[in-house]
Amino acid sequence: MLTVLILVPLIGAAIIGFLPVPIIPKISRWITFAFTCISFLWTLVLASLFNTNIVTQQFSEFLPWIDTLGLNYHLGIDGLSLPLLVLNGLLTCIAVYSSDTSINRPRFYYSLLLLLNVGVTGAFLAQDLLLFFLFYELELIPLYLLIAIWGGEKRGYAATKFLIYTAFSGILILASFLGMVWLSGASSFALEGLNTSALPLATQILLLVGLLIGFGIKFPLVPFHTWLPDAHVEASTPISVLLAGVLLKVGTYGMLRFGMNLLPSAWTYLAPWLATWAVVSVLYGSSCAIAQTDMKKMVAYSSIGHMGYILLAAAAATPLSLLGTVLQMISHGLISALLFLLVGVVYKKTGTRDLDVLHGLFNPERGMPLIGTLLVTGVMASAGIPGMVGFISEFIVFRGSFPVFPVQTLVSMIGTGLTAVYFLILMNRAFFGRLSEKVTNLPRVFWSDRIPAFLLAVIIVIFGIQPAWLIRWTEPTTTAMISTQNVVANVAELGNRH
């Protein structure tokens, strides 16, 4: 049942890329959209069959692969990976639908989008360390090409920077994986049954630091963040949606699944430092966002700040805070995708994202009043306004982290206020006032441009009003992850000492 999620987009990529007959761009787009919709609907089927009372991996698939390497094809899902799989399916559908109908080299473009989906899906499903690494690296090349070929003016620089950072990230992750397996004496890379508790604490810390830096580059966390703003600014709108909405979550997922879950003693020891690192990322990302005049770069820096909340909650390692990490991943994915979609519409219709140029887009006759209204929804959700999914996710993060790290939590809450500041700056400068003379005669905004953003806005409000629909899938798994590793009491005790 899980292999279907990998095979469907893979078959779609093969058909579009290698079918020996001409395919017009519009047909390529709709074929790709059909395959992504099938994958997304299948994740919903899996969600409907998922038993929330079982905290172990479900729908497991196992097939021996390369015995000499200890590599097996082992897939499974639980409450940590299931919401991310659904998010990946949804945002991939939106990215394909939002792609330019007149894009150059459409068959190559859509094949890469489907391969990107394969890599991310496989990473969330893999129950083997080496298999996870293979899928983790698989998504690197498609994303590099999608930025380098269809990006902006400085796309070559941004794509190369992304490639170098992510390649270094992969080296650190692979080295840590090899260390865990070889030093523990395991016969394979299987996640289940891997016992690292007998390793010396110093060794565990060294391995965890490698994972933290490797996955911290992917988040990204300060100071490994510099590739992200450049990649977002140069990437096309659909690629920015996937980058912020899904690809960053591979890093947070890996940190929880392989860092905290496999090296709990080292995690306990480093937890106070991780909480402080989270505070730095939150404040730095939010402060940099205030200083931006490019709308897209402002949203990119806001992602750095909001991803810091995930590290804070993971460092606290309470059942409530770990639940908050998953909710924050989902809420950030939905909200950032909405913001990048709307910024993309503004750029498409005005030809600029410069806040020094844009004014008065709320003009009901010649502006973009509905786009502005949807952007207000995204801004309110990102700022943590009650009734939006951003509020409940951040509230749970802060509520779960405060008993362990009260100082770091209170300082991180400043980031919520800064979020309101820089997004109010964006709205005030771009949408209020008189319509700028430099962006007159704007093209009409069609419903095809509005539908994806409207859909995301509805989901953001629904989960904000009824978060239990999301929590029920995740809470049993996150609670079990904490209790089985006995991280809570140890981290709490260490936090009290600090």
KEDREN-268626 format. One record per residue (C-alpha): residue number from 1; chain; residue in one letter; x, y, z. Coordinates in steps of 0.5 Angstrom, whole numbers. Layout:
N
NUM | A | a | X | Y | Z;
...
//
This chain:
498
1 | A | m | 0 | 0 | 0;
2 | A | l | 6 | 5 | 1;
3 | A | t | 10 | 3 | -5;
4 | A | v | 4 | 6 | -9;
5 | A | l | 6 | 13 | -6;
6 | A | i | 13 | 12 | -9;
7 | A | l | 11 | 8 | -16;
8 | A | v | 5 | 13 | -18;
9 | A | p | 9 | 19 | -19;
10 | A | l | 15 | 15 | -21;
11 | A | i | 11 | 12 | -27;
12 | A | g | 8 | 19 | -28;
13 | A | a | 15 | 22 | -29;
14 | A | a | 17 | 16 | -34;
15 | A | i | 11 | 17 | -38;
16 | A | i | 12 | 25 | -39;
17 | A | g | 19 | 25 | -40;
18 | A | f | 20 | 19 | -44;
19 | A | l | 14 | 18 | -48;
20 | A | p | 16 | 18 | -55;
21 | A | v | 11 | 22 | -58;
22 | A | p | 10 | 30 | -58;
23 | A | i | 6 | 32 | -52;
24 | A | i | 3 | 39 | -52;
25 | A | p | 5 | 43 | -45;
26 | A | k | -2 | 44 | -43;
27 | A | i | -3 | 36 | -43;
28 | A | s | 4 | 35 | -40;
29 | A | r | 1 | 39 | -34;
30 | A | w | -6 | 36 | -33;
31 | A | i | -2 | 29 | -34;
32 | A | t | 2 | 31 | -28;
33 | A | f | -4 | 34 | -24;
34 | A | a | -7 | 27 | -25;
35 | A | f | -2 | 23 | -22;
36 | A | t | 0 | 28 | -16;
37 | A | c | -8 | 28 | -15;
38 | A | i | -8 | 20 | -15;
39 | A | s | -2 | 20 | -10;
40 | A | f | -6 | 25 | -5;
41 | A | l | -12 | 21 | -5;
42 | A | w | -8 | 15 | -4;
43 | A | t | -5 | 19 | 3;
44 | A | l | -12 | 20 | 5;
45 | A | v | -14 | 13 | 4;
46 | A | l | -9 | 11 | 8;
47 | A | a | -11 | 16 | 13;
48 | A | s | -18 | 13 | 13;
49 | A | l | -15 | 6 | 15;
50 | A | f | -10 | 9 | 20;
51 | A | n | -11 | 6 | 27;
52 | A | t | -10 | 12 | 32;
53 | A | n | -9 | 7 | 38;
54 | A | i | -3 | 3 | 35;
55 | A | v | 3 | 7 | 36;
56 | A | t | 8 | 3 | 32;
57 | A | q | 9 | 3 | 25;
58 | A | q | 3 | 1 | 20;
59 | A | f | 2 | -2 | 13;
60 | A | s | 10 | -4 | 14;
61 | A | e | 13 | -7 | 8;
62 | A | f | 19 | -10 | 8;
63 | A | l | 24 | -13 | 2;
64 | A | p | 31 | -15 | 3;
65 | A | w | 35 | -11 | -2;
66 | A | i | 43 | -11 | -1;
67 | A | d | 45 | -16 | 4;
68 | A | t | 52 | -14 | 4;
69 | A | l | 51 | -7 | 6;
70 | A | g | 45 | -9 | 11;
71 | A | l | 40 | -5 | 6;
72 | A | n | 33 | -7 | 6;
73 | A | y | 27 | -4 | 3;
74 | A | h | 23 | -2 | 9;
75 | A | l | 17 | 3 | 9;
76 | A | g | 12 | 5 | 15;
77 | A | i | 8 | 10 | 17;
78 | A | d | 6 | 13 | 24;
79 | A | g | 3 | 19 | 27;
80 | A | l | 9 | 23 | 26;
81 | A | s | 10 | 22 | 18;
82 | A | l | 3 | 21 | 16;
83 | A | p | 1 | 28 | 17;
84 | A | l | 7 | 30 | 13;
85 | A | l | 5 | 25 | 8;
86 | A | v | -2 | 28 | 7;
87 | A | l | 2 | 35 | 7;
88 | A | n | 7 | 33 | 1;
89 | A | g | 1 | 31 | -3;
90 | A | l | -3 | 37 | -2;
91 | A | l | 2 | 42 | -4;
92 | A | t | 5 | 38 | -10;
93 | A | c | -2 | 38 | -13;
94 | A | i | -2 | 46 | -11;
95 | A | a | 5 | 47 | -14;
96 | A | v | 3 | 43 | -21;
97 | A | y | -4 | 47 | -21;
98 | A | s | 0 | 53 | -20;
99 | A | s | 5 | 52 | -25;
100 | A | d | 6 | 57 | -31;
101 | A | t | 2 | 54 | -37;
102 | A | s | 7 | 57 | -42;
103 | A | i | 13 | 54 | -38;
104 | A | n | 19 | 52 | -42;
105 | A | r | 21 | 45 | -43;
106 | A | p | 15 | 43 | -40;
107 | A | r | 16 | 35 | -40;
108 | A | f | 23 | 36 | -36;
109 | A | y | 20 | 41 | -31;
110 | A | y | 14 | 36 | -29;
111 | A | s | 18 | 30 | -29;
112 | A | l | 23 | 33 | -24;
113 | A | l | 17 | 36 | -20;
114 | A | l | 14 | 28 | -20;
115 | A | l | 21 | 26 | -18;
116 | A | l | 22 | 31 | -12;
117 | A | n | 15 | 28 | -10;
118 | A | v | 18 | 21 | -10;
119 | A | g | 24 | 23 | -6;
120 | A | v | 20 | 27 | 0;
121 | A | t | 15 | 21 | 0;
122 | A | g | 20 | 16 | 1;
123 | A | a | 24 | 20 | 6;
124 | A | f | 18 | 20 | 10;
125 | A | l | 16 | 13 | 9;
126 | A | a | 23 | 10 | 10;
127 | A | q | 25 | 5 | 16;
128 | A | d | 32 | 4 | 14;
129 | A | l | 37 | 9 | 16;
130 | A | l | 41 | 8 | 9;
131 | A | l | 34 | 8 | 5;
132 | A | f | 32 | 15 | 8;
133 | A | f | 39 | 17 | 6;
134 | A | l | 38 | 15 | -1;
135 | A | f | 31 | 19 | -1;
136 | A | y | 34 | 25 | 2;
137 | A | e | 39 | 25 | -3;
138 | A | l | 34 | 24 | -9;
139 | A | e | 30 | 30 | -8;
140 | A | l | 37 | 34 | -8;
141 | A | i | 38 | 34 | -16;
142 | A | p | 31 | 35 | -18;
143 | A | l | 30 | 41 | -14;
144 | A | y | 37 | 44 | -16;
145 | A | l | 35 | 43 | -23;
146 | A | l | 28 | 47 | -22;
147 | A | i | 32 | 53 | -19;
148 | A | a | 38 | 53 | -24;
149 | A | i | 33 | 52 | -30;
150 | A | w | 27 | 56 | -29;
151 | A | g | 29 | 61 | -23;
152 | A | g | 30 | 68 | -23;
153 | A | e | 36 | 72 | -26;
154 | A | k | 41 | 70 | -21;
155 | A | r | 38 | 62 | -21;
156 | A | g | 45 | 59 | -22;
157 | A | y | 48 | 62 | -16;
158 | A | a | 42 | 60 | -12;
159 | A | a | 42 | 53 | -14;
160 | A | t | 49 | 52 | -13;
161 | A | k | 49 | 55 | -6;
162 | A | f | 43 | 50 | -5;
163 | A | l | 47 | 44 | -8;
164 | A | i | 53 | 46 | -4;
165 | A | y | 50 | 47 | 3;
166 | A | t | 45 | 41 | 2;
167 | A | a | 51 | 36 | 0;
168 | A | f | 55 | 38 | 6;
169 | A | s | 49 | 36 | 10;
170 | A | g | 48 | 29 | 7;
171 | A | i | 55 | 28 | 8;
172 | A | l | 54 | 29 | 16;
173 | A | i | 48 | 25 | 16;
174 | A | l | 51 | 19 | 13;
175 | A | a | 57 | 20 | 17;
176 | A | s | 53 | 20 | 23;
177 | A | f | 48 | 14 | 21;
178 | A | l | 55 | 10 | 19;
179 | A | g | 57 | 11 | 26;
180 | A | m | 51 | 9 | 30;
181 | A | v | 50 | 3 | 26;
182 | A | w | 58 | 1 | 26;
183 | A | l | 59 | 3 | 33;
184 | A | s | 53 | -1 | 36;
185 | A | g | 55 | -7 | 32;
186 | A | a | 48 | -7 | 28;
187 | A | s | 48 | -12 | 23;
188 | A | s | 44 | -8 | 18;
189 | A | f | 41 | 0 | 18;
190 | A | a | 34 | -2 | 20;
191 | A | l | 31 | 3 | 24;
192 | A | e | 27 | -2 | 29;
193 | A | g | 32 | -5 | 34;
194 | A | l | 38 | -1 | 33;
195 | A | n | 41 | 0 | 40;
196 | A | t | 45 | 6 | 41;
197 | A | s | 44 | 6 | 49;
198 | A | a | 51 | 2 | 50;
199 | A | l | 55 | 7 | 47;
200 | A | p | 59 | 12 | 51;
201 | A | l | 56 | 19 | 52;
202 | A | a | 61 | 23 | 49;
203 | A | t | 60 | 18 | 42;
204 | A | q | 53 | 19 | 42;
205 | A | i | 54 | 27 | 43;
206 | A | l | 59 | 27 | 37;
207 | A | l | 54 | 23 | 33;
208 | A | l | 48 | 27 | 35;
209 | A | v | 52 | 34 | 33;
210 | A | g | 53 | 31 | 26;
211 | A | l | 46 | 30 | 25;
212 | A | l | 44 | 37 | 28;
213 | A | i | 48 | 40 | 24;
214 | A | g | 46 | 36 | 18;
215 | A | f | 39 | 37 | 19;
216 | A | g | 40 | 44 | 22;
217 | A | i | 42 | 46 | 15;
218 | A | k | 36 | 43 | 12;
219 | A | f | 31 | 47 | 17;
220 | A | p | 35 | 51 | 16;
221 | A | l | 38 | 54 | 23;
222 | A | v | 42 | 60 | 24;
223 | A | p | 48 | 60 | 22;
224 | A | f | 47 | 55 | 16;
225 | A | h | 41 | 59 | 13;
226 | A | t | 44 | 63 | 8;
227 | A | w | 42 | 59 | 2;
228 | A | l | 35 | 59 | 4;
229 | A | p | 33 | 67 | 2;
230 | A | d | 37 | 66 | -4;
231 | A | a | 34 | 60 | -6;
232 | A | h | 27 | 63 | -5;
233 | A | v | 28 | 69 | -8;
234 | A | e | 30 | 66 | -15;
235 | A | a | 26 | 60 | -15;
236 | A | s | 19 | 60 | -18;
237 | A | t | 13 | 60 | -14;
238 | A | p | 11 | 53 | -14;
239 | A | i | 18 | 51 | -12;
240 | A | s | 18 | 56 | -7;
241 | A | v | 11 | 53 | -4;
242 | A | l | 14 | 46 | -4;
243 | A | l | 21 | 48 | -1;
244 | A | a | 18 | 52 | 5;
245 | A | g | 12 | 48 | 5;
246 | A | v | 15 | 41 | 5;
247 | A | l | 22 | 40 | 4;
248 | A | l | 24 | 44 | 10;
249 | A | k | 20 | 39 | 14;
250 | A | v | 25 | 33 | 12;
251 | A | g | 30 | 36 | 16;
252 | A | t | 25 | 37 | 22;
253 | A | y | 23 | 30 | 21;
254 | A | g | 30 | 27 | 21;
255 | A | m | 32 | 31 | 27;
256 | A | l | 26 | 28 | 31;
257 | A | r | 26 | 21 | 28;
258 | A | f | 34 | 20 | 28;
259 | A | g | 36 | 25 | 33;
260 | A | m | 32 | 25 | 39;
261 | A | n | 29 | 18 | 38;
262 | A | l | 36 | 14 | 37;
263 | A | l | 40 | 18 | 42;
264 | A | p | 36 | 20 | 48;
265 | A | s | 42 | 21 | 53;
266 | A | a | 46 | 26 | 48;
267 | A | w | 39 | 29 | 47;
268 | A | t | 38 | 30 | 54;
269 | A | y | 45 | 33 | 55;
270 | A | l | 45 | 38 | 49;
271 | A | a | 37 | 40 | 50;
272 | A | p | 39 | 47 | 54;
273 | A | w | 44 | 49 | 48;
274 | A | l | 39 | 47 | 43;
275 | A | a | 33 | 51 | 46;
276 | A | t | 38 | 57 | 46;
277 | A | w | 40 | 56 | 39;
278 | A | a | 32 | 56 | 38;
279 | A | v | 32 | 63 | 41;
280 | A | v | 37 | 65 | 37;
281 | A | s | 34 | 63 | 30;
282 | A | v | 27 | 66 | 32;
283 | A | l | 30 | 73 | 34;
284 | A | y | 35 | 73 | 28;
285 | A | g | 30 | 70 | 23;
286 | A | s | 25 | 75 | 25;
287 | A | s | 29 | 81 | 26;
288 | A | c | 32 | 80 | 19;
289 | A | a | 25 | 80 | 16;
290 | A | i | 23 | 87 | 19;
291 | A | a | 29 | 89 | 15;
292 | A | q | 27 | 87 | 8;
293 | A | t | 24 | 90 | 2;
294 | A | d | 23 | 84 | -2;
295 | A | m | 16 | 81 | -1;
296 | A | k | 19 | 74 | -2;
297 | A | k | 25 | 75 | 2;
298 | A | m | 21 | 77 | 8;
299 | A | v | 17 | 71 | 8;
300 | A | a | 23 | 67 | 7;
301 | A | y | 26 | 70 | 13;
302 | A | s | 20 | 69 | 17;
303 | A | s | 21 | 61 | 16;
304 | A | i | 27 | 61 | 19;
305 | A | g | 24 | 64 | 25;
306 | A | h | 18 | 60 | 25;
307 | A | m | 22 | 54 | 24;
308 | A | g | 26 | 56 | 31;
309 | A | y | 20 | 54 | 35;
310 | A | i | 20 | 47 | 32;
311 | A | l | 27 | 46 | 35;
312 | A | l | 25 | 49 | 42;
313 | A | a | 19 | 45 | 43;
314 | A | a | 24 | 39 | 41;
315 | A | a | 29 | 41 | 46;
316 | A | a | 24 | 41 | 51;
317 | A | a | 22 | 34 | 50;
318 | A | t | 15 | 34 | 53;
319 | A | p | 9 | 30 | 51;
320 | A | l | 6 | 37 | 49;
321 | A | s | 12 | 40 | 46;
322 | A | l | 13 | 34 | 42;
323 | A | l | 6 | 35 | 39;
324 | A | g | 7 | 42 | 38;
325 | A | t | 13 | 40 | 34;
326 | A | v | 9 | 36 | 29;
327 | A | l | 3 | 42 | 29;
328 | A | q | 8 | 47 | 28;
329 | A | m | 11 | 43 | 22;
330 | A | i | 4 | 43 | 19;
331 | A | s | 2 | 50 | 20;
332 | A | h | 8 | 53 | 18;
333 | A | g | 7 | 48 | 11;
334 | A | l | 0 | 51 | 10;
335 | A | i | 1 | 58 | 12;
336 | A | s | 8 | 59 | 8;
337 | A | a | 5 | 56 | 2;
338 | A | l | -1 | 61 | 2;
339 | A | l | 4 | 67 | 3;
340 | A | f | 9 | 65 | -3;
341 | A | l | 3 | 63 | -7;
342 | A | l | 0 | 70 | -6;
343 | A | v | 7 | 74 | -7;
344 | A | g | 7 | 70 | -13;
345 | A | v | 1 | 73 | -16;
346 | A | v | 3 | 80 | -14;
347 | A | y | 9 | 79 | -18;
348 | A | k | 6 | 76 | -24;
349 | A | k | 1 | 81 | -24;
350 | A | t | 5 | 87 | -22;
351 | A | g | 12 | 85 | -25;
352 | A | t | 15 | 87 | -18;
353 | A | r | 16 | 85 | -11;
354 | A | d | 19 | 91 | -8;
355 | A | l | 15 | 94 | -2;
356 | A | d | 18 | 101 | -4;
357 | A | v | 15 | 101 | -11;
358 | A | l | 8 | 97 | -9;
359 | A | h | 2 | 101 | -6;
360 | A | g | -5 | 101 | -6;
361 | A | l | -6 | 94 | -8;
362 | A | f | -13 | 94 | -4;
363 | A | n | -16 | 99 | -9;
364 | A | p | -23 | 96 | -11;
365 | A | e | -23 | 98 | -18;
366 | A | r | -16 | 97 | -21;
367 | A | g | -12 | 93 | -15;
368 | A | m | -12 | 86 | -12;
369 | A | p | -17 | 87 | -6;
370 | A | l | -19 | 79 | -6;
371 | A | i | -11 | 77 | -6;
372 | A | g | -10 | 82 | -1;
373 | A | t | -16 | 79 | 3;
374 | A | l | -13 | 72 | 3;
375 | A | l | -6 | 75 | 4;
376 | A | v | -9 | 78 | 11;
377 | A | t | -11 | 71 | 13;
378 | A | g | -4 | 68 | 12;
379 | A | v | -1 | 74 | 16;
380 | A | m | -6 | 73 | 21;
381 | A | a | -5 | 66 | 21;
382 | A | s | 3 | 67 | 21;
383 | A | a | 2 | 72 | 27;
384 | A | g | -1 | 67 | 31;
385 | A | i | -8 | 70 | 31;
386 | A | p | -14 | 66 | 35;
387 | A | g | -18 | 62 | 30;
388 | A | m | -12 | 60 | 26;
389 | A | v | -8 | 54 | 26;
390 | A | g | -2 | 58 | 27;
391 | A | f | -4 | 60 | 34;
392 | A | i | -6 | 53 | 36;
393 | A | s | 1 | 50 | 34;
394 | A | e | 5 | 56 | 37;
395 | A | f | 1 | 56 | 44;
396 | A | i | 2 | 48 | 44;
397 | A | v | 9 | 49 | 43;
398 | A | f | 10 | 55 | 48;
399 | A | r | 5 | 51 | 53;
400 | A | g | 9 | 45 | 53;
401 | A | s | 16 | 48 | 53;
402 | A | f | 15 | 53 | 59;
403 | A | p | 16 | 48 | 64;
404 | A | v | 22 | 46 | 62;
405 | A | f | 26 | 52 | 59;
406 | A | p | 22 | 58 | 62;
407 | A | v | 27 | 63 | 60;
408 | A | q | 28 | 61 | 53;
409 | A | t | 20 | 60 | 52;
410 | A | l | 19 | 67 | 54;
411 | A | v | 24 | 70 | 49;
412 | A | s | 22 | 66 | 44;
413 | A | m | 15 | 69 | 44;
414 | A | i | 18 | 76 | 42;
415 | A | g | 18 | 73 | 36;
416 | A | t | 11 | 72 | 35;
417 | A | g | 10 | 80 | 36;
418 | A | l | 16 | 81 | 31;
419 | A | t | 12 | 77 | 26;
420 | A | a | 6 | 82 | 27;
421 | A | v | 11 | 87 | 26;
422 | A | y | 14 | 85 | 19;
423 | A | f | 8 | 83 | 16;
424 | A | l | 4 | 89 | 18;
425 | A | i | 10 | 93 | 15;
426 | A | l | 9 | 89 | 9;
427 | A | m | 1 | 90 | 8;
428 | A | n | 1 | 97 | 10;
429 | A | r | 6 | 99 | 5;
430 | A | a | 4 | 94 | -1;
431 | A | f | -4 | 94 | 0;
432 | A | f | -6 | 101 | 3;
433 | A | g | -5 | 108 | 1;
434 | A | r | -6 | 110 | -6;
435 | A | l | -5 | 106 | -12;
436 | A | s | 2 | 106 | -14;
437 | A | e | 3 | 110 | -21;
438 | A | k | 9 | 105 | -23;
439 | A | v | 4 | 99 | -23;
440 | A | t | -2 | 102 | -26;
441 | A | n | -6 | 98 | -31;
442 | A | l | -6 | 91 | -27;
443 | A | p | -8 | 85 | -31;
444 | A | r | -14 | 81 | -29;
445 | A | v | -13 | 76 | -23;
446 | A | f | -17 | 70 | -25;
447 | A | w | -20 | 65 | -21;
448 | A | s | -15 | 60 | -23;
449 | A | d | -10 | 64 | -19;
450 | A | r | -14 | 65 | -13;
451 | A | i | -17 | 57 | -12;
452 | A | p | -10 | 54 | -9;
453 | A | a | -10 | 60 | -4;
454 | A | f | -17 | 60 | -3;
455 | A | l | -17 | 53 | -1;
456 | A | l | -11 | 53 | 3;
457 | A | a | -14 | 59 | 7;
458 | A | v | -20 | 55 | 8;
459 | A | i | -16 | 49 | 11;
460 | A | i | -12 | 54 | 16;
461 | A | v | -18 | 56 | 19;
462 | A | i | -21 | 50 | 19;
463 | A | f | -15 | 47 | 23;
464 | A | g | -15 | 53 | 27;
465 | A | i | -22 | 52 | 30;
466 | A | q | -22 | 45 | 30;
467 | A | p | -15 | 43 | 31;
468 | A | a | -17 | 36 | 34;
469 | A | w | -18 | 33 | 27;
470 | A | l | -10 | 34 | 26;
471 | A | i | -8 | 32 | 34;
472 | A | r | -12 | 26 | 34;
473 | A | w | -7 | 23 | 28;
474 | A | t | -1 | 25 | 32;
475 | A | e | -1 | 25 | 39;
476 | A | p | -1 | 18 | 41;
477 | A | t | 5 | 17 | 37;
478 | A | t | 9 | 23 | 40;
479 | A | t | 7 | 21 | 47;
480 | A | a | 10 | 14 | 46;
481 | A | m | 16 | 17 | 43;
482 | A | i | 17 | 21 | 49;
483 | A | s | 15 | 15 | 54;
484 | A | t | 19 | 10 | 51;
485 | A | q | 26 | 14 | 51;
486 | A | n | 24 | 17 | 58;
487 | A | v | 27 | 24 | 55;
488 | A | v | 22 | 28 | 59;
489 | A | a | 24 | 27 | 66;
490 | A | n | 32 | 28 | 64;
491 | A | v | 31 | 34 | 60;
492 | A | a | 26 | 37 | 65;
493 | A | e | 31 | 36 | 71;
494 | A | l | 37 | 38 | 67;
495 | A | g | 33 | 44 | 65;
496 | A | n | 31 | 46 | 72;
497 | A | r | 39 | 46 | 73;
498 | A | h | 40 | 51 | 68;
//
